[in-house]
Amino acid sequence: MKVAIEKQKLISMYTVMLRIRMFEEKVAREFADGNIPGFCHVYIGEEAVATGACANLIKTDYITSTHRGHGHVIAKGARTDLMMAELFGKKTGYNSGKGGSMHVADTDIGILGANGIVGAGTVIASGVGLSIMVRGTDQVVVCFLGDGATNNGRFHEGVNLAACWQLPVIYIIENNLYAQATRITNTCKVENLSDRAVAYGIPGVTVDGNDVLAVYEVVSEAINRARRGEGPTIVECKTYRSHGHYEGDPQVYKSKEEIEAWLKNDPVLSFQKQLAEIGVLTAKEANTIKQELADEMNRAVKFAQESPFPDPEDTLEGVYA
Amino acid sequence: MGELTFRMAVTRAVDEEMARDPNVILLGEDVRIWGAPRTEFRGLYDKHGPKRVLDTPISEAAILGAAIGAAATGLRPIANIMFANFLGMCGDELINQLTQMRYMFGGKIKLPVTITGYFGAGVSAAAQHSRTLTGLLLSIPGLKIVVPSGPLDALGLLKSAIRDDNPVIFLSHTLLLSRPKKGEVVEEEPEGEYIIPLGKAVIRREGNDVTVVATAAMVRRALAASDKLQQQGINVEVIDLRTLVPLDKQTILDSVRKTGRLVIIDEEVKSASVAGQIAAIVAEEAFDFLDAPIKRVCAPDTPVPYSPVLEKFWMPDEEKLIKAIVN
């Protein structure tokens, strides 16, 4: 470990990773059982990215997210019961049942929404950076995006704008190898997606996205740079989407060998092992955390199940302020 | 008191609102040196500074996307998109983000963004710089649409648009926001605060025989037509909608109940037009008061042509309106 991080912070990061994992496992189960309607994209396998990045943020900082956003919003501090209720389409959910999995938002803690449109967050995040610059605060915004989004025109427009105006934006590319069913190597000739930063005259760094401490350290530097007014950074986190693009995706495009290789590099298990080795987390402590999170997830599902659906007429509310 | 052109009205509205509210910023292409291509923002950079008047790259998605991000975090941006046709370059920001975020978030966010731009035909700008796109815009819930017909309305409505807590698109007709010395419309400059609320139509001319609904550049054409028809003994009531959303349905229905006849002049292709929407509303809610079928004077379902001869054929005008009323 290159960085010195307090024990409490390490345990907190581990807890966030496991919270994401256990929330997603619950979601996958509830989706399979037919209790969650619509589309569902889970974050299993990528927990180190959101956790390592958001461990650098405080409540007043912002994030923009993606269609695979559960992990980002949990890492930024969202409540799992309100999320689960939203996924169930209930009135008590974060968005009163109007948004669902792809749109979970909590603006009170800087979560400007998951987003169902690939690449959309890149230009919005630049605007958040602009707002921070105009208002003269030392906030930052982390923009999560996938490998596929870097092939969208908005990525170019958004990053270029933030670079020109030296805005405090950290673009975190989660390179999980696949855009839906298509490998990134089929749609992009750049090996490291952070190399795209050269085109904008800003720093670009590639990091092991399954190593939460490596992500934490790199993003920490990028955030410090942003807070000093030195502009945006692109951080590419190489990781792997353990599940399909959507729940139920048979994943015919992945080889068995590839899946097994990445499973050996599971970010949650690796971090647990690492913490055990340095004596920060005993097996007993790990069990306690797991049990508490299991209880939290059970409470979240119970809350979602027992919550009322919205009134049909609620459809008409919330279009205009 | 001096003169007020449409261009001066836009400058004054933005200037006053920027002075009133430090959260108002303006971003777009060439807003600094030119004050945008029609010079409607000239002088604002010098007055309000580089943090509030921002020249952008030619990146429409980033202009509107940045406005969304800024609005979501406390600012009140004006995003100048230049020609309405260029909305195609930021279609996602307009359709999927700006106008849906509040709803998708369960009403938990305000996005006070004003989009400004030019729209409409009449200057041989050809297909990619001439559409009004109002029919398309009308199909986007969450968006307010302001289509002023003259300088005073531009001033009062733009100030309301900027103060509104919702996404608003404010469109200046290319014939009204013409460059200086090209026959600008001039009205008397008002003193003090001049505000017109969104959603209130105005009756430009009273009459008992037929109701004509118009907006933007079509209002003058409707008034010119009604002058001629007056000589034939036909009294036309001309309604200027001012805003398409909110739509002042009541003023239209009250007028039709009085006149029994409705003609809508609308500078858009006939299919899925604002004219079609108004016709449907009146057919649903005032059918019993109609003495004749509703008529729509619209453009044909083609792109806007370039040659002045073709463009004149395409665009609704005084003669086409008179023909529709007399027949």
Interface residues (C-beta under 8 A of the other chain):
Chain A: Y62 T64 G93 Y94 N95 S96 G97 K98 G99 H103 A105 T107 L112 G113 N115 G116 I117 A120 T122 V123 I124 A125 S126 G127 V128 G129 L130 S131 I132 M133 V134 R135 V141 G153 R154 E157 G158 N160 L161 C164 W165 E317 G318 V319 Y320 A321
Chain B: I25 L27 K51 R52 L54 T56 P57 S59 A61 A62 L64 G65 A66 A67 I68 G69 A70 A71 A72 T73 G74 L75 P77 D92 E93 N96 Q97 M101 R102 Y103 M104 F105 G106 G107 K108 I109 K110 P141 G142 K144 D165 N166
